[in-house]
Amino acid sequence: MSAGAKKRIMKEYGECMAETPAGMKINFDEQNMTKWEVLMDGPDGSVYAGGHFKLEIIFPNEYPFKPPVVSFRTKIYHPNVSNDDKGSMCLGLLRPDEWKPPNKVVAVLRLIQSLMVEPNIDDAIEPSIANEYKENRKEFEKNAKDWVKRYAK
Amino acid sequence: MATPVMAGGFQAFGHVPAHSHYHESPLAFGPPHLPFRPSELASARYQHPPAGHFHYNQTTSMADAPFLTPEEEFAQLQKLSNEYEPEVTGPLVGDRQSSSAIATEYANADPIYRVKTQALPSKYAFFRTCRGDGHCGWRAIAFGYFEALLHVGDVAKFDVEEARLISMNNLLNLAGFSEDVYIDFAEEAYDLLRKLGGSLQVGNGASLLLEAFNDMGVSMAIITYVKLLASAWIQSRAEEYQNYLQIDVKSYCSQNIEAAVCEIDDIAVAALSEALVKPAGIGLEILYLDRSVGDEVNAHAISQPMNFNGLLPMIRLLYRPGHYDILYRAEDLPAPQQQATIHVALAYNNNHNFEEASPDANLLSMIPGMYSHNRFQTVDQSFGHRWPPATYDFDPTPAPQPHITPIQPYAPPPPAPVAPVSVAHQDFMSPVHASPISHQSPASHHSLQLEQQPMQLPFHPHPPPPLSIDRAPITVERGGPFRPSMYELEPGFGTGEVTPFQTNIFRNSHFNTCHFMNPSFQPEEWSPHEYRTGNKGRHKSASQ
């Protein structure tokens, strides 16, 4: 990892510490600064409220010229999060072709928060959950809350 | 299905009617898009370079999956084709090399390309590759900007540019970029300006620049910085640029400029020229090499250079669809560095080999005054003493290479063959047997007066050094007492074009540019006759 990348990650970490977005906690390992662990609370008013989700942010060596990789370590019933042991997300500014070097991790975290309030159905990684969200919102909410209880307490 | 393949007979195979639909296929397969790995093409099967008859490859894949209908197969191939990403290799920015390499690359290509690339070296003697990783256009302009400043060679100019770039932070702020983020990228650009300014004393600017641009972190930061400049420039002149855009300025900038990986397009080139290149007094010209009618690349001037004491700094880009490289005219470059003494010593040290080199000895005997060994030595020493050491530079790559070139021993040279390499050369291009008078002509590039002329054949008893590409510029520019060989003036000299070592193993390997795995892959024109007459004319250089 280049000096520029390290400098940038340190700078972003400093900002995140100075002004942590509401409902988040960031764990940072000095030894391995390319891997952040984020604890995110389910936003109030969303189906995920009351849940605590563990996320992992991995910075590629080419950061900030390539996007960070975000994954949910806590299982979540969400159209934009892959329903497997990876819990990966790939949408919007996290896509390699949409990522811009001036983007910051804070923007990524905010994006995730807003997606928990309002999933992006057009860009879903789990089409069946997206479909359920569209056609049978009740069922979706029930499942999502069920998963929160089961995995995210 | 596999039988014709195993037989290795492309001719037999080409006539199997069941496959005629490949030729009619509307899908645009091209050899570069077929991502077969070498393991899928056992070398025994793979007898020909892929260009022109790639149904050959498809057969191989069909043999693996025999139950596909043609439609499914097309779908599968199209999918493979779409997903294929050519392996991007090579330096981020390459060394400057003779542009006859481009002509060599296209020697077997489409006639339009062939004509255009052959005309290229006479006007644009050198070029430099940029890695085609999606940033090449940005990289080429950014590199050209710094290099042009180096060519201007004024320390104050670097300071002025740094101040100007810093003042452009206002523009970036106005466009909504946050300073704490872009400053990291900008700093790399300022640093490089400072380094290059400081290098003018030492004269190692060119290597510093190349080093910086081949450092992924530094070059990406600078590329990102110039992208932000272009974006901010467009956003600050939204009304003006909106006329050229289908979508609104903000989303255009976001998708086509700021995105981490996006090729530069015409509008961004224009904006970057206005923001970065033109205010520095540097000209920008793009030369389009495509299949349009004409026998030269089409030049398109984006900005005109200012005159710096007779110097017109230019960035010239060679555009081939989807890719930018950097081109140079011979006169764009600063005067060649003077290197001295080495050549005298070498010529002196070599003369004990003189008699061993029998083919050369024949040549020698043709020259008046060059007959005896003793004489040679005397002359040589006298040269060593009398020659002003700073007037010519030595290039250890000798002109004629009897060891590897299939050239006949010396024939009296034709009168001044047309030299497409560089105009400057013709100055000292004189026939071998010309009278001594001609060497004293005032047109001579190196103002040296020769009283004796025998010392002009570059003897080289050692095996010739590999013909490295980065040598070429020096070869072309050299002066000195050695008469340049006529062969040196041919396009492709020094690029290994005439390599006669063409074996089947080489030809079928990825070192051959006709091979789709080669980073400089160029489809080869398929001409059926050549297959019947063996492999004549199928040589491609591997040395790029």
Interface residues (C-beta under 8 A of the other chain):
Chain A: S2 A3 G4 A5 K7 R8 K11 E15 E62 F65 K66 P67 P96 D97 E98 W99 K100 P101 P102 K104
Chain B: F177 S178 D180 V181 Y182 D184 F185 E188 D215 M216 G217 V218 M220 A221 T224 L228 S254 Q255 E258 A259 A260 V261 C262
